[in-house]
Amino acid sequence: MLTLHGFSPAFGLPDVSPFVIKAQLLLKLSGLPFEMRYSGLKGAPNGKLPWLEDGAAVIADSTRIRWHLEQQHGVDFSGGYDANALAVAWAVEKMLEDHCYWLGVYARWADDSNFSSSTVKLFRKVPLPLRGVVSWMVRRRFNAALHAQGTSRLSDVDRARLAQELMRSVAVILGDKPYLLGDTPCGADATVFAFIATALSPNFTSSLRDAAQAQPNLVAYVARLREMYFA
Ligand SMILES: N[C@@H](CCC(=O)N[C@@H](CS)C(=O)NCC(=O)O)C(=O)O
């Protein structure tokens, strides 16, 4: 049995982490039986989630999980598309993981109003006397990462513009197709769903959410895949 380790469902999403949602959807697309375990970061081989247990094998990182499913279980995530289409899909995936991700982290951790109305709920299981200090420490770590990566050094106007360009690009590539590249899903659909669904979470007010909401085909895509895979 395959076991996928994640954080937990939250904010109307299958998981707090878009990378966990991506891995979850890859497993669903693979058709292989698997179970979810919400074990937190304890035991995570590289200190991050998701990670997968497959018998004695331990695989950290959502992209490595995909490669593992392809190499060890013969899963074909190409959807039968050609090399040009798959190159576009790979670029979209990495734009979402390395760019959209940080705009989302900014909305959750740097924005005071979102933090105090929603993000702070992630700490509800921490005993009360420690809750304030633990949430402060985790927030400080995310804000340091946002500073190092650069997203928090931009103005609100620039972040909004980046969010709009990003969502517009994905929306143009998706067009009116049911999946990113056509009539059948490919591996990149797991990433597109995970990151656009996360951006659309109603719990966080942000220019990222506004930019996603401004693209009706992205909103419809997320609703469709949610109904098909996470109903
Ligand atoms: N490249 C990794 C990224 C995973 C990742 O960044 N996970 C975050 C949650 S979204 C995490 O576990 N962070 C915990 C930490 O940094 O302490 C993947 O694709 O799985």
The ligand as an SDF file (V2000), in Angstrom:
LIG
                    3D

 20 19  0  0  0  0  0  0  0  0999 V2000
    9.6830   20.8940   -3.8020 N   0  0  0  0  0  0  0  0  0  0  0  0
    8.8320   20.3770   -2.7620 C   0  0  0  0  0  0  0  0  0  0  0  0
    8.2250   21.5270   -1.9870 C   0  0  0  0  0  0  0  0  0  0  0  0
    7.4370   21.0730   -0.7730 C   0  0  0  0  0  0  0  0  0  0  0  0
    7.1940   22.1900    0.2190 C   0  0  0  0  0  0  0  0  0  0  0  0
    7.7170   23.3100    0.0610 O   0  0  0  0  0  0  0  0  0  0  0  0
    6.4060   21.9110    1.2390 N   0  0  0  0  0  0  0  0  0  0  0  0
    6.1510   22.9020    2.2580 C   0  0  0  0  0  0  0  0  0  0  0  0
    4.6500   23.0850    2.4340 C   0  0  0  0  0  0  0  0  0  0  0  0
    3.9120   23.9030    1.0710 S   0  0  0  0  0  0  0  0  0  0  0  0
    6.6910   22.3850    3.5800 C   0  0  0  0  0  0  0  0  0  0  0  0
    6.5620   21.2290    3.9030 O   0  0  0  0  0  0  0  0  0  0  0  0
    7.2740   23.2800    4.3820 N   0  0  0  0  0  0  0  0  0  0  0  0
    7.6840   22.9480    5.6990 C   0  0  0  0  0  0  0  0  0  0  0  0
    8.8720   23.7120    6.1250 C   0  0  0  0  0  0  0  0  0  0  0  0
    9.5240   24.3310    5.2690 O   0  0  0  0  0  0  0  0  0  0  0  0
    9.1650   23.6500    7.3150 O   0  0  0  0  0  0  0  0  0  0  0  0
    7.7840   19.4730   -3.3780 C   0  0  0  0  0  0  0  0  0  0  0  0
    7.5440   19.5680   -4.5910 O   0  0  0  0  0  0  0  0  0  0  0  0
    7.2260   18.6220   -2.6680 O   0  0  0  0  0  0  0  0  0  0  0  0
  1  2  1  0
  2  3  1  0
  2 18  1  0
  3  4  1  0
  4  5  1  0
  5  6  2  0
  5  7  1  0
  7  8  1  0
  8  9  1  0
  8 11  1  0
  9 10  1  0
 11 12  2  0
 11 13  1  0
 13 14  1  0
 14 15  1  0
 15 16  2  0
 15 17  1  0
 18 19  2  0
 18 20  1  0
M  END
$$$$
